[in-house]
């Protein structure tokens, strides 16, 4: 059989570099971006802040976020602010009581985090706070406003050394009975062995 009568072989494709997959096109921004819609949750925080400061002029708004609001008061007026929050705004449930050591300012802060069991308000947290000098950390108890504060004020007393006037029992919960060091959550406490 001559070469001329052999069937033609298909030509193999030329060798080339592997092809890269095409990158997706980046969408271009809209010509006129519209302003974000106002947040109804932030509007609710603003409305609550206005009601608190209108009724309790000594209260100060520290910050607000959607579904969160922090107000501060003095130890002399915090009970009035707390009663207003409970009786007029429906914040009838205490979630936590905490402390903060502002050592550079020589202050301690007590913060009550309260919520509501009222339908439509269960997702909102109100923080009510007060500051006192580190060398005389005395505040009134808020057990008469939120009964659930009893255990948590006791723990805050133990960990920060804050004395809650009127609290029925501030004995230790976690620390040994003979603990005679600084409260362990104060910033100047040094753990043994460190």
Secondary structure, DSSP 8 states (H G I E B T S, - for coil): --GGGS------------------------SS-------HHHHHHHHHHHHHHHH-TT-EEEEEETTEEEEE--TTTHHHHHHHHHHTT---EEEEEEEEEEGGGTEEEEEEEEE--STT-TT-EEEEEEEEEGGG-EEE--TTT-TTHHHHHHHHHHHH--EEET-S----SSS-TT--S--TTSTT---TT-
